[in-house]
């Protein structure tokens, strides 16, 4: 398709804005790349190469062998948890691919997303995470005093983190302060009522702080071959976790100095007779996390149900004797499978439901027991922390496997021709020559109408806007399918065009 300079800049601008928006809001590198390639290929551009790193998106276009390459690089801003904006960027990409938005309108909407006000005000965000902390404490069998203290501590650490962020203080120090605040509130609870298990306050706050880390996307990038991006995200996760550890250790030193006992004094897991409590806790955690991460209101209930179901499955599996890593791995796998299916069904980012399903599985209690062990018995403490790491890897690997499987199954049940969430694939640099595949792999007939599959980063790029088929002359620039390479070129028949 002939492309002038102005249109090339416009397509690249749209692709870069969408790619940056997805990367900034936590999407994996494979999903960012797939979406950017969809946008460029649906605009008729061939010979496009996309590279995504931890904080950059690079797109390069080569018109032909004698032309100068056109390359643009865009740095991603600080990573945030704003699922409303993530959903908005995915909406734009989907509507553009489906031919519902023109290029200029898609660019206008994409440029307006970062400037629009948050869906929920700061006070509501703090309240959401506070509810999440209280619900986590309830899930560990805490009484009213501990639940109230955990709610207060979670709200305080989130508010303090927002304040430090406005002062441009690195997130590491916010994590440190959050860990220290959590122990401080637990010390107050222990002084008020020494008989309660005040350590649950610290565990709940650890879960709230760890819920915002990009460990899931990091493992997804590592599993799918995006090692540079995965290394950056893993290092970020480790540094922020170290910040929590340092803050908690500092708080524990203060607790020892004043003689307060906030050690683990009760069994953290619940029994099978407390299934109702687990469900209520999961619903509260999912709802609080959804509000705190700007999840659109229409998705809050679904995300809460996913969180409750995930926590319940892990609880039941652990109750019948499975090791905790196995139990959470199976639950995470189910969450990834369901989240991807729900995303395509309700037209929403799968990350919303994935993160909701992960929250009840975070190994906050093992991390805290490990920190306590570091001060008493180094070997025991290290063993507990390694166990927490094993659980974390099981969670991430289970989620990614569920997404991979769902990504292969969903095309056979999809209601529309273009997937809402890109399939998870390995790194892919586009081939210099593309073909418009009109065979069974690229165009499947559903309910009597042919459907154009979106790009899944395979050797064929078939994410073409339906608008291109309205004018058959636009297809002259594309090569025929492989089975017709040696024969005469032909236009698609009426049965092959939508």
VENPEBEL-V430504 format. One record per backbone hydrogen bond with DSSP energy under -0.5 kcal/mol. NH is the residue of the N-H (numbers start at 1). CO is the residue of the C=O. If there is no record, write none. Layout:
# VENPEBEL-V430504
<<NH,CO> <NH,CO>>
This chain:
# VENPEBEL-V430504
<<8,4> <9,5> <10,6> <11,7> <12,8> <13,9> <14,10> <15,11> <16,12> <17,13> <18,14> <19,15> <20,16> <21,17> <22,18> <23,19> <24,20> <25,21> <26,23> <27,22> <32,28> <33,29> <34,30> <35,31> <36,32> <37,33> <38,34> <39,35> <40,36> <41,37> <42,38> <43,39> <44,41> <45,40> <47,431> <49,60> <51,58> <53,56> <57,74> <58,51> <59,72> <60,49> <61,70> <62,47> <63,61> <67,64> <70,61> <71,69> <72,59> <74,57> <76,55> <80,24> <82,80> <83,293> <84,294> <86,82> <87,83> <88,84> <89,85> <90,86> <91,87> <92,88> <93,89> <94,90> <95,91> <96,92> <97,93> <98,94> <99,96> <100,95> <101,95> <106,102> <107,103> <108,104> <109,105> <110,106> <111,107> <112,108> <113,109> <114,110> <116,112> <116,113> <125,121> <126,122> <127,123> <128,124> <129,125> <130,126> <131,127> <132,128> <133,129> <134,130> <135,131> <136,132> <137,133> <138,134> <139,135> <140,136> <140,137> <141,138> <142,137> <147,143> <148,144> <149,145> <150,146> <151,147> <152,148> <153,149> <154,150> <155,151> <156,152> <157,153> <158,154> <159,155> <160,156> <161,157> <162,158> <163,159> <164,160> <165,161> <166,162> <167,163> <168,165> <169,164> <173,170> <174,170> <175,171> <176,172> <177,173> <178,174> <179,175> <180,176> <181,177> <182,178> <183,179> <184,180> <185,181> <186,182> <187,183> <188,184> <189,185> <190,186> <191,187> <192,188> <193,189> <196,193> <198,196> <200,197> <201,198> <202,198> <203,199> <204,200> <205,201> <206,202> <207,203> <208,204> <209,205> <210,206> <211,207> <212,209> <213,210> <218,214> <219,215> <220,216> <221,217> <222,218> <223,219> <224,220> <225,222> <226,221> <227,225> <230,226> <231,227> <232,228> <233,229> <234,230> <235,231> <236,232> <237,233> <238,234> <239,235> <240,236> <241,237> <242,238> <243,239> <244,240> <245,241> <246,242> <247,243> <248,244> <249,245> <250,246> <251,247> <252,248> <253,249> <254,250> <255,251> <256,252> <257,253> <258,254> <259,255> <259,256> <260,255> <262,260> <265,263> <274,271> <275,272> <278,274> <279,275> <280,276> <281,277> <282,278> <283,279> <284,280> <285,281> <286,282> <287,283> <288,284> <289,285> <290,286> <291,287> <292,288> <293,289> <294,291> <295,290> <299,296> <300,296> <300,297> <301,297> <303,299> <304,300> <305,301> <306,302> <307,303> <308,304> <309,305> <310,306> <311,307> <312,308> <313,309> <314,310> <315,311> <316,312> <317,313> <318,314> <319,315> <320,316> <321,318> <322,317> <327,323> <328,324> <329,325> <330,326> <331,327> <332,328> <333,329> <334,330> <335,331> <336,332> <337,333> <338,334> <339,335> <340,336> <341,337> <342,338> <343,339> <344,340> <345,341> <346,342> <347,343> <348,343> <352,349> <353,349> <354,350> <355,351> <356,352> <357,353> <358,354> <359,355> <360,356> <361,358> <362,358> <362,359> <364,362> <367,363> <368,364> <369,365> <370,366> <371,367> <372,368> <373,369> <374,370> <375,371> <375,372> <376,372> <377,373> <381,373> <381,377> <382,378> <383,379> <384,380> <385,381> <386,382> <387,383> <388,384> <389,385> <390,386> <391,387> <392,388> <393,389> <394,390> <395,391> <396,392> <397,393> <398,394> <399,395> <400,396> <401,397> <402,398> <403,399> <404,400> <405,401> <406,402> <407,403> <408,404> <408,405> <409,405> <410,406> <412,409> <413,410> <414,410> <425,423> <427,224> <430,48> <430,428> <436,479> <437,435> <438,436> <443,439> <444,442> <444,451> <446,444> <446,449> <449,446> <451,444> <453,442> <453,451> <458,460> <462,460> <464,462> <465,42> <466,97> <468,465> <469,466> <470,467> <471,467> <471,468> <472,470> <474,471> <475,472> <476,473> <477,474> <478,475> <479,434> <484,481> <485,482> <487,484> <496,493> <497,493>>
